[in-house]
Amino acid sequence: MSHRTPERPEPDPSAEARERAEAFAAEEDRVLSAQIGKSEKAGAGPETATRRRWKKAVLEGITFMVLLSPLAPESFAQRERTTMLPDGTMRVRVEIKTDPADVKADKKKANELRHMLDDKQFQKQIARIEEVYGGAAPHFLRLVASEENDTREFEGVPESTKIVRNGVLAAQYDLLWNKGEIIKRAGERRKTPRVAGFEALPGWSDKKAASLLGDFPPELLNNVDEVRYVDEEESTVVYSVAGQAYSIGIQGMLPHKKGNDATIYRSEGIGKRSVLLEKLAHEIVGHENDWETSNRLSMKERVEMLDEITSWLLDRQRPRDEYIDEKIPQEYKENGWDEREMKYRQARELWARIIEGHAEKFTSVYYPELKRKIENDPAAVPQDVLLADKWLNEMRIPAYTVASAEVRGERSDIAEGFPGQRP
Amino acid sequence: MTLKDRLAKLLEAAGVSAEDRNMWSRSIDAFPFDRAEVFVYVLERLGKEDTAFFNENLKEKFAFAWTMEPKRLMDILGKEKAYVA
């Protein structure tokens, strides 16, 4: 039995705080818009009016940053221990577990986290990623670095402090590294995306579009809140945009109600089933299920996936793609944007393009056929399809598989070699 | 110069501490890249005193978002309202 204080059920402060913050965002827009309207009526010149609107935009942008900041996972992992007080100070509740079983379990998780961070292969993958993308590398790598720091400096620390620190590391491990816990949490989010706007697309309806989307595995859709069709053409200076994914990034790992959104724009042939399927595959299955946005990958897998896609991006054998290899570089050149950020953008787009290019193969109708081909003759299957299959499978592991593995006494971390889950 | 370099430069010019600059640098990842570009572009065109206000506001909003303190919400809104006027 554990002896924690206090031992009482509490509401999830993280979810409640988030709701309040979202309400704040709405209230802020109401207050600031009215204020700007009032001062403009009073005769502000165009330059002053522009500055006011910019200030409003930045203030609202800051609210958005706070809601979705990568700092949130750390706050979440610590949420039961810390309370910010109105005077700006922080109250930290320190609990020392006395039940040997709890202490042992936390220590085991902390050691597992250390073991994963110290893994030579993992460190090589991170080094390769940092070499290619530098400062444009995804922010979750900074979470890895901060966890590396947290696991160090245990020498000469009193036993009670070690117990507390192991408890913190165990919480971080369960949140971001423990595949079994991650899949269980993702499985609790039973959601299918809201589909809207497709009535404006000739020959389509929201119901029909939802049915088409339903051809993809539900596990790849359940971190998406809404898919909307907008009957307008959208373009950059270089190319037309067929769709856009609005992702909350690694925040998808938190058990709050907000997920990702995606928009599909009018583009050539979009009314055809095959074209719409490809665009949905690109935005939803691709962009909402990559190393940044998936809510079903462990940190170890995120790093491995990005490393593998980066290798494929840089592989000279990779078939050229006009969008990846010409249009994106042209866009970055014309805007004078950073080359490493361009590379990172190419990697994310490459993953989505692989899924788009083989969309039909990953639907429930055609996937069994692909699976047979991969099992019988993997050498005959293109490398990009093998890559997509490997990672989509990693994200398709259903929650009940984790539960049944635990019942059978198998390992709860199913990241490696769970029977039947990998080709 | 990367987007984060540009952000760090404008924050440093406004006298924002290294610790706070780190908070900005990590938080800007919340934006999709194209939105972050616009955000930094606008910040670069506003004044240093604006950046100092935004820095204070970012910290206040963090404190608000992770607590449930209605008074703090009213304080922040009041300051913002006066600021855009």
Interface residues (C-beta under 8 A of the other chain):
Chain A: P13 S14 E16 A17 R18 R20 A21 F24 E27 E28 V31 L32 Q35 I36 K38 S39 R51 R52 W54 K55 K56 A57 V58 L59 G61 I62 T63 F64 M65 V66 L67 L68 S69 P70 L71 S75 R79 T82 T83 M84 L85 P86 G88 G134 G135 A136 P138 H139 R142 Y246 S247 I248 G249 Q251 W337 D338 R340 E341 R345
Chain B: M1 T2 L3 K4 D5 M23 R26 S27 I28 D29 A30 F31 P32 F33 R35 E37 F39 V42 L43 R45 L46 D50 F54 N57 L58 K61 F62 A63 F64 A65 W66 T67 M68 E69 K71 R72 L73 I76 L77 E80 K81 Y83 V84 A85
